[in-house]
């Protein structure tokens, strides 16, 4: 597991049924492309977040496959329609096999 990796997510706490909300996510990660060299001239092995998913109450909302050209600390902002109260689950997958997860609940009035 990479050190210093921290997922952050912003989801509104409340919405009306059928509203479209904006979700913002950021994960702190150095994202080594595998093409850079260290001070000794050796290649730094590739280490990126290679996949990001978002689910709402178990249903897929978004899936993103990432490539080495993605910048450090990948940020995603997207809209989702909320039909009912529930929980968004966010998952980031790292090249080293680590999986980072967080969840946020939303109440629909």
C-alpha positions in Angstrom: 0.0 0.0 0.0 1.4 3.4 -1.0 2.0 5.8 1.9 0.1 9.0 2.2 -2.9 8.0 0.1 -6.0 9.7 1.2 -9.4 9.7 -0.6 -11.7 12.7 -0.1 -15.3 13.0 -1.3 -18.0 15.7 -1.2 -21.6 14.6 -1.6 -24.6 16.7 -0.5 -26.2 15.4 2.7 -29.7 16.0 1.4 -31.6 16.2 -2.0 -35.0 15.9 -3.4 -36.1 12.7 -5.2 -35.0 12.9 -8.8 -32.5 15.7 -8.2 -29.2 15.7 -10.0 -26.3 16.3 -7.6 -22.7 17.1 -8.1 -20.1 14.8 -6.6 -16.5 15.7 -6.2 -13.7 13.2 -5.4 -9.9 13.6 -4.9 -7.3 11.0 -3.9 -3.8 12.0 -2.8 -1.5 9.7 -4.8 1.9 10.4 -6.4 1.0 8.5 -9.7 4.4 7.3 -11.0 4.1 6.7 -14.8 7.0 4.2 -15.0 8.9 6.6 -17.3 10.6 8.9 -14.8 14.0 8.2 -13.3 15.3 8.6 -9.8 18.5 10.4 -8.8 20.6 7.4 -9.7 19.1 7.2 -13.2 17.0 4.1 -12.5 13.4 4.0 -13.7 10.8 4.5 -11.0 8.3 1.6 -11.3 4.8 2.5 -12.5 2.5 3.1 -9.6 -0.9 4.7 -10.5 -4.5 4.5 -9.5 -5.6 2.5 -12.5 -9.4 2.4 -11.9 -12.1 4.4 -10.1 -15.7 3.3 -9.4 -18.7 4.9 -7.9 -21.8 2.9 -6.9 -25.2 4.1 -5.4 -27.0 1.5 -3.3 -25.1 -1.3 -5.1 -25.8 0.0 -8.7 -22.9 1.3 -10.8 -22.9 5.0 -11.4 -19.4 5.6 -12.9 -16.3 3.5 -13.8 -13.1 5.1 -15.0 -10.0 3.3 -16.3 -6.9 5.5 -15.8 -3.6 5.5 -17.8 -0.1 6.6 -16.7 -0.6 10.1 -18.2 -3.1 11.0 -15.4 -1.8 13.6 -13.1 -0.9 13.4 -9.5 -3.8 13.4 -7.1 -6.6 12.5 -9.5 -9.8 14.6 -9.2 -13.2 13.7 -10.6 -16.3 15.8 -10.6 -19.5 14.3 -12.0 -23.3 14.5 -11.7 -25.6 11.7 -10.5 -29.4 11.5 -10.2 -30.6 10.4 -6.8 -34.0 8.6 -6.8 -34.0 7.6 -3.1 -32.0 7.8 0.1 -28.9 5.7 0.1 -25.2 5.4 0.1 -22.6 6.2 -2.5 -19.5 3.9 -2.4 -16.3 5.1 -4.0 -13.4 2.8 -4.8 -9.9 3.5 -6.1 -7.7 0.6 -7.3 -3.9 0.9 -7.2 -1.3 -0.8 -9.3 0.3 -2.3 -6.2 -3.0 -4.2 -5.5 -4.2 -1.7 -2.8 -7.9 -0.7 -2.8 -9.0 2.5 -1.2 -12.7 2.9 -0.3 -15.0 5.5 1.3 -18.7 5.9 1.4 -21.1 8.8 1.8 -24.8 8.7 2.7 -27.5 11.0 1.2 -31.0 11.6 2.5 -33.8 12.2 -0.1 -36.8 14.1 1.2 
